[in-house]
Amino acid sequence: EEQEEKEAGAENNVNQVQQNEVLIPLPKGPQPLNKNLLSNGSFDNTNDALKGWFYKYDLPGESWYYDNHKHVDVVKEYKGRKNVVRLWGDITKITDRGEGVQIDSEFIPYEKNGRYRLSLYACTTGPDCRVYFIGYCWKPGVKRDHIPLRGEIRRVYKSQVMRIESKDGAFTGAPKTWKKGVAEFPMEKPSAEAQKHLNDIDFISAHLIAIGGNGGELFFDDVVLEKIK
């Protein structure tokens, strides 16, 4: 009972914070083709280099990632690229406990039957990574006239991972020197079951996580999420 009260209190605090946030209206009209839909994919916003990215996880049920923000920043230069995001941790943070270090892009409205491309550059000193799309839908009872806050939607879809290096299974792979990765979503001919889940999606987000491999630093730059069809 005590734990339930704590969780309820935490949720109330989150709701209060959300009520104080400025809601961003949903964009009108169809999305442009072949244009980056992310507002800060290159991490070069002069006021906030991580604007448009979620890296502090403090909602109820996210306790596994409560210190995630302590392992994320933007460095001015790395191996010839400027203003790149850095995710880092020792081997315990990256592999032994399994949670890794992650960031998620802002929520982008998903146009039904549309196709999207995610591209980025990655480089590592040790950590492996996973990069993929996440699909979300509105929670019941939420007014649907704005870009959602994190507590207003729930996850309903996870795409296949991007292949940057030739890696099998759930891992994307990450190179020691800068290399571009590209993934498209959804697949050209999804199964009937997959299509059913796709129909539930209202928003998509790019999920980037340093996990597996060894301790060290993982860098990303020039993240582009664009509608291609």
Phi, psi and chi 1 to 4 in degrees:
 res  aa     phi    psi   chi1   chi2   chi3   chi4
   1 GLU       -  -39.8  -69.3 -177.1    2.3      -
   2 GLU   -62.5  -42.3 -177.0  178.4  -10.1      -
   3 GLN   -64.4  -40.8 -179.5   62.2   28.7      -
   4 GLU   -61.8  -39.8  -70.3  179.2   -0.8      -
   5 GLU   -64.8  -39.8  -70.3  178.4    1.7      -
   6 LYS   -63.0  -44.8  -72.8 -178.3  179.7  179.1
   7 GLU   -65.7  -39.4  -69.4  179.9   -2.5      -
   8 ALA   -64.3  -40.6      -      -      -      -
   9 GLY   -64.0  -40.9      -      -      -      -
  10 ALA   -63.0  -40.4      -      -      -      -
  11 GLU   -67.0  -38.6 -171.1  161.7    4.1      -
  12 ASN   -63.1  -39.7  -71.6  -25.1      -      -
  13 ASN   -62.5  -42.3  -70.6  -22.4      -      -
  14 VAL   -62.8  -43.8  169.4      -      -      -
  15 ASN   -61.0  -38.6  -69.1  -23.3      -      -
  16 GLN   -65.3  -42.5 -175.0   62.7   45.7      -
  17 VAL   -61.4  -43.9  169.7      -      -      -
  18 GLN   -63.1  -37.0  -69.4 -179.2  -21.3      -
  19 GLN   -63.6  -27.2  -70.3  170.7    8.2      -
  20 ASN   -87.2   -8.9  -65.8  -28.1      -      -
  21 GLU   -79.1  152.1  -70.4 -170.8   43.0      -
  22 VAL   -84.9  122.5  176.5      -      -      -
  23 LEU   -82.3  139.4  -60.2 -178.9      -      -
  24 ILE   -97.8  121.3  -58.4  172.3      -      -
  25 PRO   -61.1  150.2  -19.4   31.3      -      -
  26 LEU   -65.5  140.1  -71.2  172.5      -      -
  27 PRO   -65.3  149.3   22.3  -31.9      -      -
  28 LYS  -101.1  149.1  -63.6 -179.7  179.6 -179.8
  29 GLY    82.2  169.3      -      -      -      -
  30 PRO   -68.0  152.5   25.1  -33.5      -      -
  31 GLN   -71.2  142.9  -67.3  167.6  -27.9      -
  32 PRO   -69.2  149.4   25.9  -34.3      -      -
  33 LEU   -84.3  147.2  -67.2  176.0      -      -
  34 ASN    55.2   38.5  -56.0  -48.7      -      -
  35 LYS  -130.8  138.2  177.6 -176.9  178.2 -179.0
  36 ASN   -63.9  120.5 -165.0   -1.1      -      -
  37 LEU   -85.7   -8.7  -59.2  173.9      -      -
  38 LEU   -85.0  137.6  -59.1  179.5      -      -
  39 SER   -77.5  -21.0   60.9      -      -      -
  40 ASN  -147.9   52.5 -174.4   34.1      -      -
  41 GLY   -69.8  -16.2      -      -      -      -
  42 SER  -102.9    4.9  -64.5      -      -      -
  43 PHE    56.5   37.5  -51.3  101.5      -      -
  44 ASP  -118.7   17.6   54.9    6.9      -      -
  45 ASN   -62.2  126.1 -177.3  -72.2      -      -
  46 THR   -71.9  -24.7   53.8      -      -      -
  47 ASN   -88.0  -32.8  -64.8  -40.7      -      -
  48 ASP  -153.6  104.0  178.3    2.8      -      -
  49 ALA   -63.5  -20.5      -      -      -      -
  50 LEU  -107.3   17.8  -77.3  165.0      -      -
  51 LYS   -59.4  135.9 -176.0  177.4  177.5   61.7
  52 GLY    87.6    4.5      -      -      -      -
  53 TRP  -126.2  139.8  -68.3   89.2      -      -
  54 PHE   -96.0  126.5  -58.6  111.0      -      -
  55 TYR  -143.0   -5.3   57.7   99.9      -      -
  56 LYS  -109.5  113.5 -172.9  171.3 -176.4  178.2
  57 TYR  -107.2  106.8  -58.9   91.5      -      -
  58 ASP  -136.6   20.1   51.7    8.9      -      -
  59 LEU   -82.6  160.6  -65.0 -178.3      -      -
  60 PRO   -55.8  135.2  -27.2   35.2      -      -
  61 GLY    90.3   -1.6      -      -      -      -
  62 GLU  -107.9   19.7  -67.1 -178.0  -24.2      -
  63 SER   -58.6  -26.2   59.6      -      -      -
  64 TRP   -59.6  -25.4 -160.4 -114.8      -      -
  65 TYR  -116.3   20.2  -74.4   96.6      -      -
  66 TYR   -61.6  -27.8  -85.1  179.2      -      -
  67 ASP  -102.4   13.2   70.1  -19.1      -      -
  68 ASN   -55.3  -41.4 -173.1   87.5      -      -
  69 HIS   -63.1  -18.8   60.8  -74.1      -      -
  70 LYS   -77.0   -7.1  -61.0  177.0 -177.7  178.2
  71 HIS  -119.8   21.5  -61.2  -94.1      -      -
  72 VAL  -133.8  131.3  179.4      -      -      -
  73 ASP  -157.9 -179.0   63.8    6.5      -      -
  74 VAL  -119.7  125.9  172.9      -      -      -
  75 VAL  -100.9  150.7  -62.7      -      -      -
  76 LYS   -67.4  -31.9  -68.6 -175.6  176.8  179.9
  77 GLU  -159.7  141.7 -170.2  -86.7  -20.0      -
  78 TYR  -151.0  118.8 -175.7   73.2      -      -
  79 LYS    48.3   47.6  -70.6 -168.7  174.0 -178.9
  80 GLY    90.6   -7.9      -      -      -      -
  81 ARG  -109.6  139.6  -59.2 -171.5   70.9   89.6
  82 LYS  -100.6  149.4  -62.8 -177.6 -178.1  -60.7
  83 ASN    51.6   72.3  -61.6  -34.3      -      -
  84 VAL  -116.7  143.2  -60.7      -      -      -
  85 VAL   -78.7  141.6   68.8      -      -      -
  86 ARG  -123.5  129.0  176.7  178.4   65.1  154.7
  87 LEU  -116.2  128.6  -74.0   60.9      -      -
  88 TRP  -142.8  160.9   78.2   90.6      -      -
  89 GLY   179.9  159.6      -      -      -      -
  90 ASP   -78.2 -179.9   59.6   20.2      -      -
  91 ILE   -64.3  -28.3 -166.1  166.3      -      -
  92 THR   -67.4  -44.5  -60.8      -      -      -
  93 LYS   -67.3  -40.7  180.0   71.1  174.4  173.8
  94 ILE   -83.0  -36.4  -63.2  -62.9      -      -
  95 THR  -126.2  -48.9   63.5      -      -      -
  96 ASP   -61.6  -45.5  -70.2   -6.4      -      -
  97 ARG   -88.1  -20.8  -67.1 -176.0  -62.2 -180.0
  98 GLY    90.3   -5.8      -      -      -      -
  99 GLU   -81.0  -29.6   77.9  -91.6   30.5      -
 100 GLY    67.6 -165.9      -      -      -      -
 101 VAL  -129.6  132.8 -179.8      -      -      -
 102 GLN  -137.2  160.5   62.8 -175.1   23.5      -
 103 ILE  -140.6  151.7   58.7  172.5      -      -
 104 ASP  -128.9  139.5  -70.3  -80.3      -      -
 105 SER   -72.8  167.2   76.7      -      -      -
 106 GLU   -58.8  162.2   61.7 -153.8  -68.9      -
 107 PHE   -81.1  129.3  -58.7  122.4      -      -
 108 ILE  -111.8  126.9  -58.3  -61.3      -      -
 109 PRO   -56.0  136.2  -26.4   35.8      -      -
 110 TYR   -98.3  119.1  174.4   65.3      -      -
 111 GLU   -86.9  121.7  -66.6 -170.1   -2.0      -
 112 LYS   -55.4  136.3  -52.9  -61.1 -177.1 -178.2
 113 ASN    69.7    7.2  -60.1  -44.0      -      -
 114 GLY   -83.9  159.8      -      -      -      -
 115 ARG  -122.4  148.1  -64.2 -163.5   75.0 -120.4
 116 TYR  -132.1  151.2  -65.1   82.1      -      -
 117 ARG  -121.8  135.1  177.2 -175.0  -65.2  125.5
 118 LEU  -115.7  127.1  175.8   64.7      -      -
 119 SER  -135.4  152.6   62.2      -      -      -
 120 LEU  -165.1  169.9   50.2   73.7      -      -
 121 TYR  -112.0  140.5  -73.7   86.8      -      -
 122 ALA  -136.0  153.3      -      -      -      -
 123 CYS  -159.2  141.5 -176.5      -      -      -
 124 THR  -135.9  155.0 -172.2      -      -      -
 125 THR  -105.9   -2.0   66.2      -      -      -
 126 GLY   179.7  -51.7      -      -      -      -
 127 PRO   -65.2  145.4  -22.4   33.5      -      -
 128 ASP   -84.5 -175.9 -149.2  -29.5      -      -
 129 CYS  -156.8  167.7   66.4      -      -      -
 130 ARG  -131.0  137.6  -63.6  174.3 -170.6  153.4
 131 VAL  -134.4  126.7  176.4      -      -      -
 132 TYR  -162.2  169.1   50.6   85.1      -      -
 133 PHE   -84.4  145.2  -70.0   88.9      -      -
 134 ILE  -120.4  134.9  -64.0  179.8      -      -
 135 GLY  -104.7  141.1      -      -      -      -
 136 TYR  -129.0  156.1  -60.3   87.4      -      -
 137 CYS  -129.8  159.0   74.2      -      -      -
 138 TRP   -63.7  145.1  -71.8  103.3      -      -
 139 LYS   -78.3  151.2  -72.4 -177.9  177.6  179.3
 140 PRO   -58.6  143.0  -22.7   33.5      -      -
 141 GLY    85.6    0.8      -      -      -      -
 142 VAL   -91.9  135.1  178.4      -      -      -
 143 LYS   -67.6  126.6 -169.6  174.0 -177.9  179.7
 144 ARG  -104.2   52.2  -54.6 -177.9  178.6 -167.4
 145 ASP  -119.4   17.1   62.2   -9.1      -      -
 146 HIS  -150.2  164.7   58.2  -80.9      -      -
 147 ILE   -64.0  126.7  -63.1  -65.5      -      -
 148 PRO   -69.7  152.4   26.2  -35.0      -      -
 149 LEU   -81.6  162.3  -55.4  175.3      -      -
 150 ARG   -61.3  -31.4  -71.3 -178.5   55.0 -119.0
 151 GLY   -82.0   -0.9      -      -      -      -
 152 GLU   -98.2   -4.7  -64.0  179.1  -32.9      -
 153 ILE  -132.3  164.7   54.1  177.5      -      -
 154 ARG  -132.7  153.7   60.4 -175.7  177.6   87.3
 155 ARG   -77.6  131.7  176.9  169.7  156.5  171.2
 156 VAL  -128.4   -6.9  -66.3      -      -      -
 157 TYR  -154.0  143.8 -167.8   90.0      -      -
 158 LYS  -133.7  126.1  170.7 -174.9  169.7 -177.1
 159 SER   -82.6  173.2   77.0      -      -      -
 160 GLN   -65.1  155.8  -67.1 -178.3  -36.9      -
 161 VAL   -78.8  151.2  -61.6      -      -      -
 162 MET   -70.7  141.9  175.1 -169.9  -67.4      -
 163 ARG  -103.1  106.0  -59.6  -62.5  175.9 -163.6
 164 ILE   -92.7  -50.3  -57.5  175.6      -      -
 165 GLU  -108.4  165.0  -65.5  -80.9   79.7      -
 166 SER   -74.2   90.8   54.9      -      -      -
 167 LYS  -125.6  143.5 -162.5   82.0  172.2  174.7
 168 ASP  -101.9  166.8  -64.4  -34.6      -      -
 169 GLY    72.1 -140.9      -      -      -      -
 170 ALA   -85.3   -6.2      -      -      -      -
 171 PHE   -97.8  142.2  -68.7   93.7      -      -
 172 THR   -78.1  -36.3  -62.7      -      -      -
 173 GLY    87.6  149.8      -      -      -      -
 174 ALA  -147.6  135.2      -      -      -      -
 175 PRO   -87.6  163.5   31.8  -33.6      -      -
 176 LYS   -80.6  -19.1  -60.0  -64.1 -176.0 -176.7
 177 THR  -123.4  160.5   57.2      -      -      -
 178 TRP   -56.1  131.7  -72.5  111.3      -      -
 179 LYS  -145.9  144.0 -174.8  174.7 -179.5  179.6
 180 LYS   -87.8  137.8 -172.4  175.4 -175.7  178.4
 181 GLY  -118.2  145.8      -      -      -      -
 182 VAL  -138.3  138.2  180.0      -      -      -
 183 ALA  -143.5  148.7      -      -      -      -
 184 GLU  -120.6  152.4  -65.7 -175.7    0.7      -
 185 PHE  -149.1  139.1  160.7   83.1      -      -
 186 PRO   -78.4 -179.7   31.3  -35.7      -      -
 187 MET   -63.5  156.4  -65.1 -177.3  -68.7      -
 188 GLU   -56.8  -43.8  -75.6  -77.7    7.2      -
 189 LYS  -128.6   78.8  -63.7 -179.8  179.3  179.8
 190 PRO   -67.3  153.6   24.7  -33.3      -      -
 191 SER   -67.7  166.2   66.4      -      -      -
 192 ALA   -60.4  -39.0      -      -      -      -
 193 GLU   -66.1  -44.0 -176.1   65.8   22.3      -
 194 ALA   -63.8  -40.2      -      -      -      -
 195 GLN   -63.0  -35.6 -174.0   61.6   54.7      -
 196 LYS   -61.4  -41.6 -173.6  167.1   67.5  173.1
 197 HIS   -70.7  -37.6  -70.0  -65.7      -      -
 198 LEU   -60.9  -36.1  -70.3  169.4      -      -
 199 ASN   -65.5  -20.5  -67.7  -21.3      -      -
 200 ASP   -83.7  -13.9  -69.0  -25.2      -      -
 201 ILE   -75.0  132.4  -63.6  174.8      -      -
 202 ASP  -108.8  -30.1  -65.8  -49.8      -      -
 203 PHE  -142.0  153.0  -63.0   90.6      -      -
 204 ILE  -125.7  159.3   56.0  175.3      -      -
 205 SER  -147.7  150.6  175.7      -      -      -
 206 ALA   -91.3  127.5      -      -      -      -
 207 HIS  -110.5  122.9 -179.4   74.3      -      -
 208 LEU  -123.7  125.0  -73.5   56.9      -      -
 209 ILE  -139.6  134.6 -179.9  168.6      -      -
 210 ALA   -89.5  113.8      -      -      -      -
 211 ILE  -158.9  142.3 -170.7  167.5      -      -
 212 GLY    81.6  177.8      -      -      -      -
 213 GLY    74.8 -128.2      -      -      -      -
 214 ASN  -129.7  168.8  -63.5  -66.0      -      -
 215 GLY   -65.3  159.1      -      -      -      -
 216 GLY   142.2 -148.4      -      -      -      -
 217 GLU  -123.0  143.3  -58.7  168.1  -52.9      -
 218 LEU  -124.1  131.8  176.4   66.6      -      -
 219 PHE  -118.3  142.1  -58.2   87.5      -      -
 220 PHE  -130.8  150.1  -68.1  107.4      -      -
 221 ASP  -151.8  157.7 -166.8   22.6      -      -
 222 ASP    48.5   60.9  -73.2  -16.0      -      -
 223 VAL   -82.2  124.1 -174.1      -      -      -
 224 VAL  -124.2  124.6  176.0      -      -      -
 225 LEU  -119.4  114.3 -162.7  165.8      -      -
 226 GLU  -133.9  148.3   55.7 -170.0  -28.6      -
 227 LYS   -82.2  133.2 -175.6 -176.7  174.9 -172.1
 228 ILE  -118.8   -7.0   57.9  175.4      -      -
 229 LYS  -159.1      - -178.0  178.9  176.9 -177.5
